[in-house]
Amino acid sequence: MQKVISATEARRGFGQVIKRVYNREEHLIVEKDGLPVMAILSINEYEDLMREARLRTFESPVGPQAER
């Protein structure tokens, strides 16, 4: 689940932010002056994203060569 919080809210209640991400499996988008500047997500989801990115990097150069 994705929710938006302000940078001030994140700073003032960082312990609560950690609990929300860890316990409730929330994705938090942090906004500064109304603009999204960062995302906070669980380590498991971060690792999944990194794994997918590595796979895309590996597959990318091979794909065009395989098509030829």
N, C-alpha and C positions, 0 to 999 in steps of 0.2 A: 504494500500500500504506500502511495506517495503523498506526502504532505509538505506544505510550504511553511517555513518559519523565518522570522527576521534574524539578522545577525545579532541584534541585541538580545533577543530571546535565547538564541543558541549560547551566547556568551554568559548570560546570567544564570542559565539553568543547564550547564553542560552535563552535569551528572544525570539530570533527568533526560536529556537528549540521548545519552548513552543507553539508559534503560529503555527508552522508547524504541531505539533501533534494535537493541539486543532482544528484548522480551517480546515486543509486538511485531517484529520483523517489518518495521516501517522504513521507507526511504524518505529522507528529509532533504528538501531543497532549501538551501539557505539563501535569502535575499538580502542584498545591501542596497539601500536607497531604491527599493522596488525592482532591482535587477537580480536575476538568479546568478550566483557567483560560485556555488559549490554544492555538492551532494554528499550526504552522509549515509552510508549503508553498512550493513554487517560485513565482517571479514569474509564470511562464506560467500556472500554475493560478490564481493570484490575479487576473490580468488576465481570464481566462475567467470567473471568478465575478463580477467587477465588470461585465463586458459583459452577462452574463445578468441581473444585478440591474437594470441600466439598461433592458434590454428589458422586463422585468417591470413596471418603473415606467411605461414608456411605454405598454404594452399595457393595464395595469390600468384607467385611467380611460376608455379608448376602448371596452373590452369591454361594460360595461353600457349605454352609449349606443347602441352598434351593435345590441344585442339589442332595444332599444325600437323 
